[in-house]
Amino acid sequence: MSPISMIIADKSATFTATLVISGIVVVLGILILLIFIMFLFGVIVPKFDKKSKRRAEKKASKKAVKMIDKNNGGNEMIKQTNPVQIIPAPAPAPVVEAGVSEEIVAVIAAAVTEYEGTGVVIRSIKRKNVGSRNPWAQAAIADNTRPF
């Protein structure tokens, strides 16, 4: 009798329980291992991000100091202890359709900034003509175009 046929033919409760328990232990062990690996990634990756940001800030401050030295003709050395902060130019005011109040523009800008973060530029604000679209179709479009 072959070993495979002996395993298939064995229908005792102890064999079944052993097989089920060993399967559960293997699956849970692998899940715990994956959780531990993801936790380590969560600890390690932000450290590398911080290091790369620090390097970029140092590089930018050194470049700014070189530019200042270059603008001064190289006669005068300027020591700088704080990194130079470059202030971006203000964004142009959005083009607003007639009939939209300034309060609505401010609320839309605040909502977009809160959702997307800083650095977002709103170029225009227009009313959307929905027409005679069915509310269920609107819900389907909203559901299908929702970000992941």
Phi, psi and chi 1 to 4 in degrees:
 res  aa     phi    psi   chi1   chi2   chi3   chi4
   1 MET       -  135.5 -169.1  174.4 -134.5      -
   2 SER   -79.8  156.6   71.5      -      -      -
   3 PRO   -64.1  -33.0  -14.2   19.7      -      -
   4 ILE   -67.3  -41.9  -64.9  175.9      -      -
   5 SER   -68.3  -29.0   63.2      -      -      -
   6 MET   -69.3  -38.3  -71.7 -173.5  -18.9      -
   7 ILE   -68.1  -43.5  -69.0  174.3      -      -
   8 ILE   -66.6  -36.8  -66.2  172.7      -      -
   9 ALA   -75.8  -21.1      -      -      -      -
  10 ASP   -78.6  111.9 -170.0    4.5      -      -
  11 LYS  -119.7   29.1  -65.0 -176.9  179.5  178.0
  12 SER   -76.0  159.5   66.2      -      -      -
  13 ALA   -68.8  -36.9      -      -      -      -
  14 THR   -66.8  -40.9   56.4      -      -      -
  15 PHE   -64.8  -44.8  176.8   73.5      -      -
  16 THR   -63.5  -45.0  -55.5      -      -      -
  17 ALA   -62.9  -42.3      -      -      -      -
  18 THR   -62.2  -43.5  -56.0      -      -      -
  19 LEU   -64.9  -43.7 -171.9   63.3      -      -
  20 VAL   -66.3  -46.1  168.0      -      -      -
  21 ILE   -64.9  -41.9  -68.5  172.2      -      -
  22 SER   -65.9  -36.7   63.4      -      -      -
  23 GLY   -64.3  -44.2      -      -      -      -
  24 ILE   -63.7  -41.7  -68.7  172.0      -      -
  25 VAL   -63.6  -42.1  167.5      -      -      -
  26 VAL   -64.4  -46.1  167.5      -      -      -
  27 VAL   -63.9  -46.8  167.8      -      -      -
  28 LEU   -65.2  -37.0  -71.6  177.5      -      -
  29 GLY   -62.6  -42.7      -      -      -      -
  30 ILE   -68.0  -39.4  -69.3  174.4      -      -
  31 LEU   -62.1  -42.7  -74.2  175.3      -      -
  32 ILE   -64.3  -39.4  -69.4  170.9      -      -
  33 LEU   -62.7  -43.3  179.6   67.7      -      -
  34 LEU   -64.7  -40.0  -74.0  172.9      -      -
  35 ILE   -62.0  -42.8  -69.9  170.1      -      -
  36 PHE   -63.4  -41.7 -179.1   69.9      -      -
  37 ILE   -64.3  -43.9  -70.3  170.9      -      -
  38 MET   -64.5  -36.9  -67.5  -59.6  141.2      -
  39 PHE   -63.4  -42.8  174.8   75.8      -      -
  40 LEU   -62.8  -42.0  -74.3  178.1      -      -
  41 PHE   -59.6  -40.9  -84.2  127.7      -      -
  42 GLY   -65.1  -27.1      -      -      -      -
  43 VAL   -85.9  -40.1  170.3      -      -      -
  44 ILE   -78.9  -45.4  -66.8  171.5      -      -
  45 VAL   -60.8  -44.8  169.2      -      -      -
  46 PRO   -60.6  -30.7  -26.2   34.8      -      -
  47 LYS   -64.6  -42.6  -70.5 -177.0 -179.8 -179.4
  48 PHE   -65.9  -36.9  -75.4  117.2      -      -
  49 ASP   -62.9  -42.6  -73.7  -17.2      -      -
  50 LYS   -63.8  -41.6  -73.0  179.5 -175.0  176.5
  51 LYS   -63.9  -42.9  -73.3 -179.0 -178.0  178.3
  52 SER   -68.1  -35.2   64.5      -      -      -
  53 LYS   -65.7  -41.1  -74.8 -179.3 -176.4  177.0
  54 ARG   -62.3  -42.9  -77.2 -169.4 -144.4  131.8
  55 ARG   -61.6  -42.8  -74.6 -172.9 -159.7  131.7
  56 ALA   -64.7  -40.3      -      -      -      -
  57 GLU   -64.5  -42.8  -72.3  173.8   -1.1      -
  58 LYS   -63.3  -42.4  -74.1 -179.2 -177.9  178.2
  59 LYS   -63.9  -41.5 -169.9  174.7 -178.5  179.5
  60 ALA   -66.3  -40.2      -      -      -      -
  61 SER   -68.2  -38.3   65.5      -      -      -
  62 LYS   -64.4  -40.4  -73.5 -179.1 -178.2  179.5
  63 LYS   -64.9  -39.7 -173.1  174.7 -178.2  179.1
  64 ALA   -65.9  -39.8      -      -      -      -
  65 VAL   -64.3  -41.4  168.4      -      -      -
  66 LYS   -62.6  -39.9  -74.1 -179.1 -176.7  177.8
  67 MET   -65.1  -39.5  -68.9  -62.9  -71.6      -
  68 ILE   -65.0  -44.2  -69.6  171.4      -      -
  69 ASP   -61.6  -41.2  -70.7  -17.9      -      -
  70 LYS   -64.6  -39.5 -171.7  176.5 -178.6 -178.7
  71 ASN   -69.5  -27.3  -69.6  -19.8      -      -
  72 ASN   -85.5    3.0  -72.0  -25.8      -      -
  73 GLY    79.7    7.1      -      -      -      -
  74 GLY    78.4    1.9      -      -      -      -
  75 ASN   -78.8  -30.7  -62.6  -26.6      -      -
  76 GLU  -123.6  127.4 -172.4  178.6  -47.1      -
  77 MET   -91.5  130.1  -73.8  -62.6  -69.8      -
  78 ILE  -111.6  120.9  -62.2  173.7      -      -
  79 LYS   -94.2  133.5  -72.5 -169.5  176.7 -178.9
  80 GLN  -125.5  126.0 -173.4  174.9    0.0      -
  81 THR   -94.4  -31.5   56.7      -      -      -
  82 ASN  -101.3  142.4  -65.1  -28.4      -      -
  83 PRO   -66.0  148.5   19.3  -26.6      -      -
  84 VAL   -74.5  131.0  174.6      -      -      -
  85 GLN  -103.8  120.4  -68.0 -172.9    2.5      -
  86 ILE   -89.1  122.6  -59.3  170.4      -      -
  87 ILE   -92.5  120.2  -60.1  172.3      -      -
  88 PRO   -68.4  154.9   24.7  -30.9      -      -
  89 ALA   -67.2  144.8      -      -      -      -
  90 PRO   -64.4  144.0   19.6  -27.9      -      -
  91 ALA   -70.8  145.9      -      -      -      -
  92 PRO   -67.2  151.3   22.2  -30.2      -      -
  93 ALA   -65.6  141.3      -      -      -      -
  94 PRO   -69.2  150.5   22.0  -29.1      -      -
  95 VAL   -79.1  120.4  176.4      -      -      -
  96 VAL  -112.3  134.6 -178.9      -      -      -
  97 GLU   -68.3  149.1 -172.8  178.3  -77.9      -
  98 ALA   -61.2  138.4      -      -      -      -
  99 GLY    98.5   -5.0      -      -      -      -
 100 VAL  -100.0  122.4  179.2      -      -      -
 101 SER   -76.5  163.3   67.1      -      -      -
 102 GLU   -65.8  -31.6  -68.6 -180.0    9.2      -
 103 GLU   -64.3  -41.0  -68.2   85.2   13.5      -
 104 ILE   -64.7  -41.6  -61.5  -64.0      -      -
 105 VAL   -61.6  -42.7  172.7      -      -      -
 106 ALA   -64.4  -41.1      -      -      -      -
 107 VAL   -66.2  -43.3  168.7      -      -      -
 108 ILE   -63.1  -43.9  -69.2  171.2      -      -
 109 ALA   -63.1  -41.1      -      -      -      -
 110 ALA   -65.4  -41.0      -      -      -      -
 111 ALA   -65.8  -43.4      -      -      -      -
 112 VAL   -65.8  -41.2  169.2      -      -      -
 113 THR   -64.6  -39.9  -56.7      -      -      -
 114 GLU   -66.1  -39.9 -179.3   65.6   29.1      -
 115 TYR   -75.7  -45.5 -175.0   73.4      -      -
 116 GLU   -94.7  -22.0  -66.7  -69.3  -28.4      -
 117 GLY    96.6  179.5      -      -      -      -
 118 THR   -73.7  163.9   58.0      -      -      -
 119 GLY    91.3    3.3      -      -      -      -
 120 VAL   -89.9  135.7  177.1      -      -      -
 121 VAL  -114.2  124.9  177.4      -      -      -
 122 ILE   -95.1  117.7  -60.3  174.1      -      -
 123 ARG   -91.8  -34.2  -67.9 -168.8  173.3   85.8
 124 SER  -154.9  155.4   67.9      -      -      -
 125 ILE  -130.1  119.8  -62.5  176.1      -      -
 126 LYS  -130.5  150.4  -59.6  175.9 -173.1  173.8
 127 ARG   -75.1  143.1  -69.3 -178.3 -170.7  -98.8
 128 LYS  -101.7  127.0 -176.4  171.5 -179.3  178.7
 129 ASN   -87.1  110.8 -175.7    9.3      -      -
 130 VAL   -84.9  -22.9 -151.7      -      -      -
 131 GLY    69.6 -141.1      -      -      -      -
 132 SER  -104.1   37.7   60.6      -      -      -
 133 ARG   -70.8  137.8 -172.2  176.8  -71.7  161.0
 134 ASN   -65.0  137.9 -178.7   -9.1      -      -
 135 PRO   -59.6  -31.0  -21.4   28.5      -      -
 136 TRP   -70.0  -35.5  -71.2  104.0      -      -
 137 ALA   -67.5  -38.0      -      -      -      -
 138 GLN   -62.2  -42.2  -72.7  177.8  -27.3      -
 139 ALA   -64.4  -38.7      -      -      -      -
 140 ALA   -66.1  -41.5      -      -      -      -
 141 ILE   -64.2  -43.4  -69.9  170.5      -      -
 142 ALA   -62.7  -39.3      -      -      -      -
 143 ASP   -70.6  -40.0 -172.6   42.2      -      -
 144 ASN   -77.3  -20.7  -69.7  -28.0      -      -
 145 THR  -104.7    7.8   58.2      -      -      -
 146 ARG   -68.1  138.4 -175.7  177.6   54.8 -134.7
 147 PRO   -65.8  157.4   14.0  -18.7      -      -
 148 PHE   -67.6      -  -66.6  105.5      -      -
